[in-house]
């Protein structure tokens, strides 16, 4: 305590009142009236740092504590410097503290959003490197994914993001993707000339695929965002002859995310979204279709126990390329089933729900869902599984609920 008071007595500051500048020796008799960050940086700080700034208000001025907070702000915002100044308060013996954030330095990070082994699909992975300068981020990634779609796609992606386009309520993202495709034998047998004729609901196989996707996101309210953009897909078909086709669509996404009120030991989280992709001849698209996708995720945690419920549904009308079709039976849906046995071409209709219970590192889950095409019967299927999870890293074994021989599916890795 003596050291803190000594620091107060030795530390000097500047107070500003209107256009007049007054210099005096600051000591701990002054009470902090308010704390501010210069510029529009308040929305970028974490909840923990925001709480630490709030705790300064109402306390006696403590210059060493301000120095520590300034260091934390500089580390969290990745800036060259953070200084603090003291201004005269609105009441006697009260002051305002302002943290001035200096110029931003570039920050480079490498992340692995997906690294997964599936006993039926093999390895899938995504590695990204991101450089952040102020509100802008530049990302380059390498991907090989045999899990998400009916195809295995491998290649690179690039992304530019501006997290504050004039205002903190408006963001912009442009993504470019270039992939080479590999197809499972079951899919080939259904679409190659030797197989049965393809349905009018989907197109054929393709060798390569590129995507150009600019999207703007507007924060309508604190928990609600609206994204609007376009997707320009180009792919080289394999049959009946090699040619380039386009699938150009309008994109709209509405998302709602809210942490529901609760105590520190009892927390609830709700995340919901609706995505619409409409390919149209107006955009010079070779395909005309509308793709709807709904999803709702609810999470409830109490102590070491966590309950999750994930619901998803989708509908495609018109003729859509294979990469737009829905898939069940991978590492996140109907775990335990083989997606190429359920539908090697994917489906134009899908509904799925997953219930999961976690206690510390142990998890158990139950999946149910159905995938089908227009004029086909709906066949519900079920799967159960158990596993171990630490953060985003998990090891699980899942079983399909069906008659006859049952082969478990093993999954290990992480998938954000």
N, C-alpha and C positions, 0 to 999 in steps of 0.2 A: 504494500500500500504506500509506503514511504517513497519507493522508487517511482510509482505512478504519479504521486503528487510532485516529486522533484522534476519529472519529465514535463508536467504541466507548467511549472514555474519557469523552466528554461526554454520552453517552446514558444515561438512568436507566430503571429498570423496577421492577416490583413482583413479589415472589415470594410464593406462598401455600403454606403447609405445614399441612395439616389445617385447623383454624379459626384459626390464627395467621397474621398478615400481617407480612412482613418487607420492609423497603425498603432497597435498597442500590444502589450504582453498578455497572452491568453493564459488563463489558469482554470482549474477544475471547478471554480464557482459557477461557471456558465453551464446552462442546461441546453441540450440539443433540442431544438424546436422541430427541425425537419432535416431530411437527408435526400439529396437529389443526385442524379447522374447527368452530366452534360450530354447534349445530343439525344437522339432517339435510340438509346441503348437499353432502356428499362425492360423492353419486351424480350430481350435476348438472354437475360440472366436467369439462373436456375432458381427454383423455389427455395433451396437452402440459402443461397446468397441473398435473396430478397428478404428472407426472414432475419438474416444477420444484420442487414441494413435497418430493418424495422426495429430491431432491439436497441439500436443506438438512440432512437428517439425517446426523449424523456429522461435519459441518463445524463450524468455530468460529463462534460467534454473531456475526452481521454485521448490525447494525441497519439500515444503509442498504439492504441487500439485502432485508430484511423489508419495508421501506417499498415497494419496487418490486413485491414479490409481492402485497402488500395492494392496490396499485393495479390489478394485473392481475385479482385476484379480484373487485374491485368492478366492473371493466369487463365481465368475462365473465358474472357473475351479475346484472348490472344492479340493483345495490343502492345505497342512499344513502351508506353508509359501511362501511369495513372497518378495524378496528383490531387491533393485536396486543399480546399480553401474554406475559410470561415467567414460568413457574412453576418451582419447584425440582424437579430431577430425582430419580430414584431412587438415583443414584450421586453422589459428590462431584464438583464442577466440571462437572456436567451439568444441563441445563435442558430444559424443555418449552416449545414455542412454540404458542400458541393464537391463531388468527385469529377475531375476533368479527365476525360478519356482521350489519350493521345492517338496518333496515327496507327492504323492497323497494319500488322505485318502478315505475311503469307503463312498459312498453316497447311502442312501436308500430312495426310493420314492414309493408312492402308487398312482396309477392312475386308472381312470374309463373311458376307451376309448369308452364304449358303455353302455348306460342305457336308455332303450326305452320302451314305452308302445304303442302298436298298437291295435286298437279296435277289429281286427279280429284275431290277432296272440298272444295277451297277452304280457307279459313282456319278454324282452331280456336284458341281461347284461353281461359285462365282467369287472372283477376287476384284476389288475395286481400289483405285488410288484416287484420292480427292484433294485438290488444292483449294483452300478457302482464302479469299482476299476480301475483307470487309463483309458485305452482304452477298457476295458472289461466290459460287463454288463451281469448279471444273472437275469432272470425273471421267476417268477412263477405266474400263473393266474388261476382263476376260471371263467367258462363260462356256460351260459345257453342261447342258441340263437334259437329262432323259427322264425327268420326273414330272414336270409340270404339264406337258402337252402329250399328244399322241406320238409326236416325233421327238427325236433327240436333236437339239439345235446347239451348234458350237460356233463361236466367233467372238466378236468384240462389240462393246457399246461405249458410247460417249454421251455425256450429259452436261448441260449448262443450266445453272439455277441462279436466279436473282431473287433473294428472299425479301427484298423490299423494293418494289417497283414504284417509286414515287411516294408510297405510303406503306406502312407496315401491314396494312390490310390486303395488299395486293402482291402476289408472287408470280414468277414466270419460270417455266422449265422448257427446255428443248432437248429432246433425246434422239440419238441416232443409233441404230442397231444394224449389224450386218452378220448373217449367220449362214452356215452350211448345214444341210439337213441329212439325218440318217433315219431310216425307217425300219420298224420291226417287221419280221416276215409275215405276221398275221395281218398287218395293215397292207402290205404289198399284195397279198393274195386277194384282198377284197377290192383293190383298185387297179391293179395291172391288167392289161388286156386279156390275160389268160383267166382271170377271175370273173365273177359275176358282174354284170353291168352296174355302174355306180348309180346311186339314187340322184334325183334332181336336187336334193337338199345340200349336196356338198360337191366340191371340185376335186381334182386329182392331186397326185403327188407333185412335189417341186424340189429342185436341187438347192437353190439358194433363196434367201429372203432378206430384204432390207426394209427398214422402217424409219420414217422421219416424222417426229411427233412434237409440235409446239403446243403447250398447254398453259393457260393462265388460271390462277386460283385466287378467288376473292373470299375473304373472311366476312360472311354475312352477319354473324354474331359470334360471340366467344366460342361456343361449341360447334358452330355450323359453318361449313365451307362449301363453296361451289366452284368446280373446275370446268372450264370450257376450252376446247381445242380441236385439233384435227389430226388424223393419222394417215400418212401416205405410205402404204405398203406396196413393195415391188417384189415379185418372185418369179423365178424361171421354172416353168413347168417341165415335167418329164414325158407325159403322155397326153395326147397321141403323138405330139411333136414338141421339140424344145421351142418355147416362146416365152416372152415376158408378159405378165399380166399384172394388173393393178387392183388393189382393194383400198379405196380412199374413203374415209369415213369422218363424220362429225362425232366428237366425243363430249359427253357431259357426265360429270360425277358429282354427286351430292353426298357429303359425309357429315356425320354427327358423332362427336366424341365428348363424353362427359364423365367426370369422376363424381359419383353420387356421394351425398353427404354421409359421413360415418365417423366413428371414432378411429383412433390410431390402430387399434387392434381389429377393427371391423370395417373393411373397405369394399366398395362396389365400383365397378367400372363398366360403362356401356359404350360400345362402338358400333355404329350402323352406317351402311352405305348403299347407294344405288348408282350403277354405272350403265350408261346407254352409249352404244356405238351404232351409228346408222350410216351404212355405205350407200352412196347415191350416185346416179349417173351424172348429176350436176357437177360433181367433183372429178369427172372423167374416170369413174371406176368401172371395171369390167364386171363387178359383182354388185348386186343390190340386195341388201339384207338389213335387218334390225336385230341387235343383240342386247338383251336386258340381263342384268345380273344384280341380285339383291343379296346382302349379307348382314347378319346381326351377331355380335359377339358380346356376351355378358360374363363378367368375372366377379366372383365373390370370394374374399379372403377373410379368414378369422384365425388369428394366431398362426400356427404352422399349417393350417388346412386351406386349400384353394379349390373352388369349384368353378369350372368353365363350361359354358354352353355356346356352341358355334352353329349357326344356321345359315344355309346358303341355298339359293334357287336361281335358275337361269332359263331363258327362253330365247330361241333364235327363229326368226321367220325369214323366208327367202333363202337364197343360195349363198353360203358363207364358206370361205377357205377353211382348211383343216385346223389352222392355228387358232381360229376363233371358236372352235367347237369345245364343249365341256368334257371334262375327264373325271372319272371316279376310279378309285383303286390305286392311289399313289401313296406318298408318305404322309399326306395330311387328310385324305378323304377315303372312306371305306378301307381303312388300313387292315391288311390281311387278305384282300382280294387282289387279283392280277388285272390291271386295267385293260390288257389286251384280250383277256377272256370275257370281261364285261362288255366292252365295245371297242374293238381295235381302231375304229375311225372316230371315236368320240361321239357325243350325242348332241342333239339340238334342244333337248329338254333335260333338266336335272333338278333334283332336290336332295338335300343332304343335311344331316344334323349329327353333331358329335357332342357327347357329354363326357367330361373328364374330371376326375378327382385326384388331387395331389396332396400328399402329406410328407412334408420335408422333401426328401429326394425320391420318394416312391410315387408312381402314378399308375392309375388304371383308367381305361377309357372304353366307351361303347359308341360305335358308329353305325348309322343306318342311312340308307339313301337309295335312290333309283335314277337310272339314266336311260333315255329312250329317244326315239325319233317320232316324227309325226305318223300317226296311224299305226303305231306299234303298241303292244300291251305294256303296262307299267308293272315292273317286277321289283318289289322292295327287297333289299338285301341288308344283312347285318354283319357286324364284326366286333370282336372284343380283343383287348390287349392289355399288357402290363409292361412297365418299364421303370427306368431310373432316370432322373433329370436333375441337372445342376445348372441353373441359369438357362441358357439357350442350348446347352449340350445335353443330348438325350440318347439313351439306349433302350430299345423297345422291341418286343415280339408281339405280333398280332395274328389272330386266327379268324378265318371266315366262318360264319355260322351257316353250315350247309350239310347236306347228307353226303355220305360216301367218304372218299379219302380227303383228309384235311392236311394241307401243307402250310406250316407257319411261315410268316414273312418276318425277316429281321431288318431292323433299321437302326443306324447309328450315325450321329453327326449333329449338325445344327442347321436350322432353317428359320430365319427371322420371319 
